[in-house]
Amino acid sequence: MANKSRRIAAAAVAAACVFSVASCSDDSSSGAGGATTAIAPGVKAAGAPIKVGLFNPSKGPATQAGVTTGKNAALEYINNHIGGINGRPLEILDCGIDNTSPESTISCANQFVQAGVVAAVDGYNAESAAAMPILTSAAIPLIGQIPFNTATGATPENRVFFGPPPAAFLVGFLQSLKQSGKNSLTLVNSDLPQAHQVFDALLTPLGKQLGIDVKSAYYPPAGPNFTALASTIADGSPAAGGLMTAPNDNTCNKLAQALKSVKYTGTVFLAACTEYVEVMGAQAVGAQSYSPVWLPPAIDAAPEPAKTNLKTAEQFIDNAGGTAGFYAYGTFATFVDLAKALTATPPAEFTGPAILTALKGLTDYQSFLGPKLNCGKATTPNCTTDMLLFEVTGDKKTAPVTGGYITPSPEVLKLIPGAA
């Protein structure tokens, strides 16, 4: 176990790169940007704004357009419908970053310091660790949904993440396979050094612990042959196969279609993609993907208050236009939880340290689209380890495979810095 612990801990840093750029889909799903619907008037914020920065991956090769959609929808909802943050409007300094460039992250962090923001929101930034020395020195806490950079997620200092760590998705998915009697898995990923490290040093030992034979294959990032990949996955008829990470929804769509064409009959796994549910329709039935929050295809299975809140989020995101999908809903939820949490227990003054203290003090807080949160852990910045693993159950419908959240094994998570 000690050797396994060292191998898994060493792989955590490597996992950052894989999850940071490709953990979730490009979320270019359709459904947003169509006809808007009327929204009843709400409570408008007034007074001096509370200024927050946003590291928005809107530049470079790994853009996530849904972050902008979610931000715009959240601003409208927070400022014009729920009275802002403790009555005051939220102002967002949106700073575009290249998700593969630490220099752009550093530049935005310096802009936030100069602008006097009281907090910064991590828009799924692969290079967020580059900002932490600057933000910490200026007492500006970093707040997000998932720390795509494992170095950022390895320590709780000056940061809070409302969702689970990346490792929770790996462990939770493998647990689910084991519980359903599936003991073989083939996953493909871009042929990058980080991917090899994650598969070899993290997934393989995790699979062995759970009695699952995990195999991997790689494709050139610039031009994958999806038919060849599908044939590789289908070879040997593993119980499950697909993508552990995906650079965009189109990759998931094409691989899913190729797996159908080669008549693969195992469980198709498509990371955190969402568009395939709509693109493939009934052909997607049985495929799985994961998320930290409830998403529209699973609304029929969502509990309250997530069901009602999801309808609200969907309305505002649709009206915002642009790209929907996981990133839009995750960003919307992050800003709304920030606003609601600070309104429920407002700090005496809205400074960085006071905001950090208030968020770290959240106990059994019901998040907007996710589980209840407890944010004061000494070993991790994450407020939960619970994750959702969705399975397509019908035409454009999904439901969690366990009926609700999966709680990954604490004994396994504690082997990975910042995961438990």
C-alpha positions in Angstrom: 0.0 0.0 0.0 2.9 2.4 0.8 4.3 1.9 -2.7 0.9 2.4 -4.2 0.5 5.5 -2.2 3.7 7.0 -3.5 2.8 6.1 -7.1 -0.6 7.7 -6.8 0.6 10.8 -5.1 3.3 11.3 -7.7 0.8 10.9 -10.4 -1.4 13.6 -9.0 0.7 16.4 -10.5 0.7 14.7 -13.8 -3.1 14.4 -13.6 -3.3 18.2 -13.5 -2.4 18.6 -17.1 -4.7 16.0 -18.4 -7.7 17.1 -16.4 -6.9 20.8 -16.7 -7.2 21.1 -20.4 -9.6 18.2 -21.2 -11.4 17.1 -18.1 -14.7 18.3 -19.4 -16.2 18.9 -22.8 -15.8 22.0 -25.0 -19.5 22.2 -24.2 -20.5 23.5 -27.6 -23.9 21.9 -27.1 -26.9 23.3 -28.9 -29.9 24.7 -27.1 -28.6 28.1 -26.1 -28.9 31.1 -28.3 -32.3 30.4 -29.6 -35.6 32.2 -28.8 -35.6 33.8 -25.5 -38.3 33.4 -22.9 -39.8 36.0 -20.7 -38.5 36.1 -17.1 -40.6 37.6 -14.4 -39.1 40.7 -12.7 -37.0 40.1 -9.6 -35.2 42.0 -6.9 -32.6 44.3 -8.2 -29.3 45.0 -6.5 -28.2 48.5 -5.6 -25.3 50.4 -4.1 -21.6 50.0 -4.4 -20.7 46.9 -6.5 -18.7 43.9 -5.1 -15.9 43.4 -7.7 -14.7 39.9 -8.5 -12.2 38.7 -11.1 -12.8 35.8 -13.5 -10.0 33.7 -15.1 -11.9 33.0 -18.3 -10.3 30.5 -20.7 -11.5 32.4 -23.8 -8.2 32.5 -25.6 -5.7 30.0 -27.1 -6.3 26.4 -28.2 -8.3 25.2 -25.2 -11.1 27.7 -25.1 -14.3 27.0 -23.1 -17.0 29.3 -24.4 -19.5 28.1 -21.9 -17.7 30.0 -19.1 -18.8 33.3 -20.8 -22.3 32.1 -21.2 -22.6 31.0 -17.6 -21.0 34.3 -16.4 -23.4 36.4 -18.4 -26.4 34.4 -17.2 -25.3 34.5 -13.6 -24.8 38.3 -13.7 -28.4 38.8 -14.9 -29.8 36.4 -12.3 -27.8 37.7 -9.4 -28.0 41.4 -10.0 -31.6 41.7 -11.4 -33.5 38.8 -9.8 -32.1 37.8 -6.4 -30.9 41.2 -5.2 -27.1 40.8 -5.7 -24.8 39.9 -2.9 -26.4 41.0 0.3 -28.2 43.7 -1.6 -25.2 44.9 -3.6 -24.5 44.2 -7.3 -21.9 41.8 -8.4 -19.3 43.3 -10.8 -17.1 40.8 -12.7 -13.7 41.8 -14.2 -13.6 39.2 -17.0 -10.0 38.5 -18.0 -9.4 36.2 -20.9 -6.7 33.6 -20.5 -5.0 31.0 -22.7 -5.6 27.8 -20.8 -2.2 26.5 -21.8 -0.2 29.6 -20.9 0.9 30.4 -17.3 1.9 33.9 -18.5 -1.6 34.9 -19.4 -2.8 33.7 -16.0 -0.1 35.7 -14.2 -1.1 38.8 -16.3 -4.8 38.4 -15.2 -3.8 38.0 -11.6 -1.8 41.2 -11.7 -4.8 43.0 -13.3 -7.0 41.7 -10.5 -4.7 43.1 -7.9 -4.5 46.5 -9.6 -8.3 46.6 -10.0 -8.8 45.8 -6.3 -11.1 42.7 -6.7 -12.1 41.0 -3.4 -12.0 37.5 -4.9 -11.1 35.7 -8.1 -13.2 32.9 -9.8 -11.3 30.0 -11.4 -13.0 29.4 -14.8 -11.5 25.9 -15.1 -8.0 27.3 -15.5 -5.3 24.7 -16.3 -2.6 27.2 -15.1 -4.3 28.5 -12.0 -1.3 27.6 -9.9 0.7 30.4 -11.6 -1.7 32.9 -10.1 -1.7 31.7 -6.5 1.5 33.5 -5.2 0.1 36.8 -6.6 -3.4 36.3 -5.3 -2.2 35.0 -1.9 0.1 38.0 -1.4 -2.8 40.3 -2.2 -5.2 38.4 0.1 -7.5 37.7 -2.9 -9.1 34.2 -2.5 -9.5 31.9 -5.5 -13.0 30.4 -5.8 -14.1 27.8 -8.2 -16.0 24.6 -9.0 -13.2 22.1 -9.8 -9.5 22.7 -9.5 -8.3 21.7 -13.0 -4.8 22.3 -11.8 -3.9 19.6 -9.3 -1.2 21.8 -7.7 -3.9 24.4 -7.0 -6.1 21.6 -5.6 -3.4 20.1 -3.4 -3.6 22.6 -0.6 -6.5 24.6 0.9 -4.6 27.9 1.5 -6.5 30.9 0.2 -8.9 29.0 -2.0 -12.3 27.3 -2.0 -13.8 25.0 -4.6 -17.5 24.1 -4.4 -17.1 20.9 -6.4 -15.0 17.7 -6.0 -11.3 17.3 -6.9 -10.5 15.7 -10.3 -9.4 12.5 -8.5 -13.0 12.0 -7.2 -14.2 11.5 -10.7 -11.7 8.8 -11.5 -12.3 6.9 -8.2 -16.1 7.3 -8.4 -16.2 6.0 -12.0 -14.1 3.0 -11.2 -16.2 2.3 -8.1 -19.4 2.4 -10.1 -17.9 -0.1 -12.7 -17.0 -2.5 -9.9 -20.3 -2.3 -8.2 -22.1 -3.1 -11.5 -19.9 -6.2 -12.0 -17.7 -4.7 -14.8 -14.1 -5.7 -14.4 -12.5 -4.5 -17.7 -12.0 -1.0 -19.1 -10.3 0.4 -22.1 -9.8 4.2 -22.3 -8.2 6.4 -25.0 -6.6 9.8 -24.7 -4.5 12.3 -26.6 -0.9 11.1 -26.9 0.7 13.4 -24.4 3.3 12.7 -21.7 0.9 13.7 -19.0 -1.7 11.3 -20.2 0.7 8.4 -20.1 1.7 9.3 -16.5 -2.0 9.4 -15.4 -3.0 6.1 -17.0 0.2 4.3 -16.0 0.7 5.7 -12.5 -2.8 6.5 -11.4 -5.5 4.6 -13.2 -3.6 1.3 -13.4 -3.0 1.0 -9.6 -6.5 2.3 -8.9 -7.9 -0.4 -11.2 -5.8 -3.1 -9.5 -7.1 -2.0 -6.1 -10.7 -2.5 -7.3 -10.0 -5.6 -9.4 -10.6 -3.9 -12.8 -8.3 -4.6 -15.7 -7.6 -1.1 -17.1 -6.0 -0.7 -20.6 -5.1 2.5 -22.4 -4.6 3.6 -26.0 -3.6 7.0 -27.4 -4.3 9.1 -30.5 -2.5 12.0 -32.1 -4.1 15.2 -30.7 -4.2 16.9 -34.1 -6.1 14.2 -36.1 -7.6 11.2 -34.4 -8.9 8.3 -36.6 -12.1 7.6 -34.7 -12.9 4.4 -36.5 -9.4 3.0 -35.6 -9.9 4.2 -32.0 -13.3 2.6 -31.8 -11.9 -0.7 -33.1 -9.1 -0.5 -30.5 -11.6 0.0 -27.7 -13.8 -2.9 -29.0 -10.9 -5.3 -29.3 -11.3 -7.8 -26.5 -14.8 -6.7 -25.7 -14.1 -4.8 -22.5 -17.0 -4.2 -20.2 -16.5 -0.4 -20.6 -14.6 1.9 -22.9 -14.3 5.4 -24.2 -12.7 8.7 -23.2 -11.5 9.6 -19.7 -10.9 13.2 -20.9 -12.0 15.0 -24.0 -10.8 18.3 -25.6 -14.3 19.1 -26.9 -17.8 17.7 -27.4 -17.1 16.9 -31.1 -14.5 14.3 -30.0 -17.1 12.6 -27.9 -19.7 12.8 -30.6 -17.4 11.2 -33.2 -16.1 8.5 -31.0 -19.5 7.5 -29.8 -20.7 7.3 -33.4 -17.7 5.2 -34.3 -18.2 2.8 -31.4 -21.8 2.3 -32.7 -20.5 1.6 -36.2 -18.1 -1.1 -35.0 -20.9 -2.6 -33.0 -19.2 -2.2 -29.6 -21.7 -3.5 -27.0 -20.0 -2.4 -23.7 -20.7 0.7 -21.7 -19.6 3.8 -23.6 -17.9 6.4 -21.4 -17.6 10.0 -22.6 -15.9 12.0 -19.8 -18.0 15.1 -19.0 -19.4 15.6 -22.5 -23.0 16.6 -22.9 -23.7 17.2 -26.5 -23.7 13.6 -27.5 -26.9 13.1 -25.6 -28.7 15.3 -28.1 -26.7 14.5 -31.2 -27.1 10.7 -30.9 -30.6 10.7 -29.5 -31.8 7.1 -28.8 -28.5 5.7 -30.0 -26.8 7.2 -26.9 -28.8 5.1 -24.5 -26.5 3.3 -22.0 -23.6 5.8 -22.5 -22.2 7.4 -19.3 -20.5 10.7 -18.4 -19.8 12.6 -15.2 -20.4 16.0 -13.6 -20.2 17.8 -10.3 -23.6 19.4 -10.8 -27.0 18.4 -12.2 -27.5 19.1 -15.9 -30.6 19.5 -18.1 -30.8 16.0 -19.6 -31.1 14.6 -16.0 -33.7 17.1 -14.8 -36.4 14.4 -14.4 -34.1 12.5 -12.0 -32.9 15.5 -10.0 -34.0 16.0 -6.4 -35.3 19.3 -5.0 -34.0 21.9 -4.8 -31.8 21.0 -7.7 -34.7 20.3 -10.0 -36.3 23.8 -9.5 -32.9 25.5 -9.6 -31.9 23.7 -12.8 -35.1 25.0 -14.5 -34.0 28.5 -13.4 -30.5 28.1 -14.6 -31.7 26.7 -18.0 -33.9 29.7 -18.5 -31.2 32.2 -17.8 -28.6 30.4 -19.8 -30.9 30.0 -22.8 -31.6 33.8 -22.6 -27.9 34.6 -22.4 -27.3 33.0 -25.7 -24.0 31.5 -26.7 -22.7 28.1 -25.8 -24.5 25.9 -23.2 -23.3 22.6 -21.8 -21.4 21.7 -18.6 -19.1 24.8 -18.5 -22.1 27.1 -18.7 -24.0 25.4 -15.9 -20.9 24.9 -13.8 -19.9 28.6 -14.1 -23.5 29.7 -13.4 -23.7 27.6 -10.3 -20.3 28.8 -9.0 -21.3 32.5 -9.2 -24.8 31.8 -7.7 -23.4 29.8 -4.8 -20.8 32.6 -4.2 -23.6 35.2 -4.1 -26.1 33.1 -2.1 -23.5 31.9 0.5 -22.3 35.5 1.1 -25.8 36.7 1.4 -26.9 34.0 3.8 -23.9 34.7 6.2 -22.5 38.1 5.0 -19.1 39.1 6.4 -18.8 42.3 8.3 -17.0 43.8 5.4 -16.4 42.4 1.9 -12.7 42.0 1.9 -10.7 39.0 0.6 -9.9 37.6 4.0 -13.5 38.1 5.3 -14.9 36.4 2.2 -12.5 33.5 2.5 -13.5 33.0 6.2 -17.2 33.1 5.4 -16.9 30.5 2.6 -14.6 28.2 4.7 -17.2 28.4 7.4 -20.0 26.9 5.2 -21.4 23.8 6.9 -24.2 21.6 5.4 -24.8 24.4 2.9 -27.1 23.3 0.1 -25.5 24.3 -3.1 -27.5 25.6 -6.1 -27.1 22.6 -8.5 -25.0 20.2 -6.4 -24.8 18.5 -3.0 -24.5 19.9 0.4 -21.2 21.5 1.1 -18.8 21.6 4.0 -15.9 23.9 3.1 -13.6 24.0 6.1 -11.5 20.9 5.6 -7.9 21.2 6.7 -6.5 19.0 3.9 -8.4 20.1 0.8 -9.9 23.2 -0.8 -12.9 21.2 -2.0 -16.2 21.5 -0.2 -17.3 18.0 -1.3 -16.0 14.8 -2.9 -19.4 13.8 -4.2 -19.8 13.4 -7.9 -22.5 12.4 -10.4 -22.2 9.7 -12.9 -24.9 10.0 -15.5 -26.2 7.3 -17.8 -28.4 7.9 -20.9 -31.7 6.3 -20.1 -33.8 7.4 -23.1 -34.0 9.8 -26.0 -32.1 12.9 -24.7 -32.6 11.8 -21.1 -30.0 10.9 -18.4 -30.1 9.7 -14.8 -27.4 9.0 -12.2 -26.4 5.4 -12.3 -26.7 5.0 -8.5 -29.8 7.2 -8.2 -27.8 10.0 -6.8 -24.3 11.1 -5.8 -21.3 8.8 -5.7 -19.0 9.3 -2.7 -15.6 8.1 -3.7 -13.7 5.9 -1.2 -12.0 8.2 1.4 -9.3 5.6 1.8 -8.3 5.9 -1.8 -8.7 9.6 -2.0 -6.4 10.2 0.9 -3.6 8.8 -1.1 -3.8 11.8 -3.5 -2.8 15.2 -2.2 -5.7 17.6 -1.7 -8.3 15.0 -2.7 -9.7 14.1 0.8 
